[in-house]
Amino acid sequence: MNKLLIIAMTASLSMLSYADHHGKKPKMDKKEHAKKMHKKGVKRGMWKPEDCKKVSDAAGMYLYVSGELAEKSKKEREEGKVKEADKTFEGSWALASMASFHAESFEAFCKR
């Protein structure tokens, strides 16, 4: 279970390198910026389609692994391994929460 959590966390942290760089940039007039964004076909506050795809894929991965851990927890509980089942379920819950956060981000920044 720890390996799955480590893999999931590594995958999500690796996506941080795709985040926008917020270094110092020269100031741009708001109207000029709006025209530039309109030419690119980007609505205000919306992310690029390739970034939205990454968020969607991550949410799906977290949800899938969460389901697998929930099944594992159920089997452990049936075998009488209550402590292990509780720990596995906590991991499942954490991944489901991460999937939910990614889905909310997708809804806020990717739905047009």
C-alpha positions as CSV (number, residue, x, y, z in Angstrom):
1,M,0.0,0.0,0.0
2,N,2.8,2.4,0.8
3,K,4.3,1.7,-2.6
4,L,1.0,2.8,-4.3
5,L,0.9,5.9,-2.2
6,I,4.5,6.8,-3.0
7,I,3.8,6.2,-6.7
8,A,0.7,8.4,-6.6
9,M,2.4,11.2,-4.7
10,T,5.4,11.1,-7.1
11,A,3.1,11.3,-10.1
12,S,1.3,14.3,-8.7
13,L,4.5,16.0,-7.7
14,S,6.0,15.5,-11.1
15,M,3.1,17.5,-12.5
16,L,4.3,20.6,-10.6
17,S,7.0,21.1,-13.2
18,Y,4.2,21.8,-15.7
19,A,2.8,24.7,-13.6
20,D,3.1,28.1,-15.0
21,H,6.2,30.0,-14.1
22,H,5.4,33.1,-12.2
23,G,8.7,35.0,-12.5
24,K,8.9,38.7,-13.1
25,K,7.5,39.6,-16.4
26,P,7.1,43.1,-17.9
27,K,3.8,44.7,-17.2
28,M,1.3,44.4,-20.0
29,D,-1.7,46.7,-20.5
30,K,-5.0,44.8,-19.6
31,K,-6.6,45.5,-23.0
32,E,-3.4,44.4,-24.8
33,H,-3.4,41.2,-22.7
34,A,-7.1,40.5,-23.4
35,K,-6.5,40.9,-27.2
36,K,-3.5,38.6,-27.0
37,M,-5.4,35.9,-25.2
38,H,-8.4,36.3,-27.5
39,K,-6.1,35.7,-30.5
40,K,-4.9,32.5,-28.8
41,G,-8.5,31.4,-28.3
42,V,-8.1,31.2,-24.5
43,K,-11.0,32.3,-22.3
44,R,-10.1,34.2,-19.2
45,G,-8.9,31.9,-16.4
46,M,-9.0,28.8,-18.6
47,W,-6.2,26.3,-18.8
48,K,-4.6,24.9,-22.0
49,P,-6.3,21.7,-23.3
50,E,-3.1,19.7,-22.8
51,D,-2.9,20.8,-19.1
52,C,-6.6,19.9,-18.7
53,K,-5.9,16.5,-20.1
54,K,-3.1,15.9,-17.5
55,V,-5.4,16.9,-14.7
56,S,-8.2,14.7,-16.0
57,D,-5.8,11.7,-16.4
58,A,-4.4,12.3,-12.9
59,A,-7.9,12.3,-11.4
60,G,-8.8,9.1,-13.2
61,M,-5.6,7.4,-12.0
62,Y,-6.2,8.4,-8.4
63,L,-9.8,7.2,-8.5
64,Y,-8.7,3.9,-10.0
65,V,-6.0,3.2,-7.5
66,S,-8.4,4.3,-4.7
67,G,-10.9,1.7,-5.8
68,E,-8.2,-1.0,-5.9
69,L,-7.2,-0.1,-2.4
70,A,-10.8,-0.2,-1.2
71,E,-11.1,-3.7,-2.6
72,K,-7.9,-4.7,-0.9
73,S,-9.1,-3.2,2.4
74,K,-12.4,-5.2,2.1
75,K,-10.4,-8.5,1.6
76,E,-8.1,-7.7,4.6
77,R,-11.2,-7.0,6.7
78,E,-12.8,-10.3,5.7
79,E,-9.5,-12.1,6.6
80,G,-9.6,-10.5,10.1
81,K,-6.7,-8.1,9.5
82,V,-8.5,-5.1,10.9
83,K,-5.6,-2.8,11.5
84,E,-4.2,-3.4,8.0
85,A,-7.6,-3.0,6.5
86,D,-8.0,0.4,8.3
87,K,-4.6,1.6,7.1
88,T,-5.3,0.5,3.5
89,F,-8.7,2.2,3.6
90,E,-7.1,5.4,4.8
91,G,-4.8,5.3,1.7
92,S,-7.9,4.7,-0.4
93,W,-9.7,7.6,1.1
94,A,-6.6,9.9,0.6
95,L,-6.4,9.0,-3.1
96,A,-10.2,9.5,-3.5
97,S,-9.8,13.0,-2.0
98,M,-7.0,13.8,-4.4
99,A,-9.1,12.6,-7.3
100,S,-11.9,14.9,-6.0
101,F,-9.6,17.9,-5.8
102,H,-8.3,17.3,-9.4
103,A,-11.9,17.0,-10.6
104,E,-12.9,20.3,-8.9
105,S,-9.8,21.9,-10.6
106,F,-10.9,20.5,-13.9
107,E,-14.4,21.8,-13.4
108,A,-13.2,25.3,-12.5
109,F,-10.5,25.8,-15.1
110,C,-11.2,23.4,-18.0
111,K,-14.9,23.5,-18.6
112,R,-15.7,26.0,-21.3
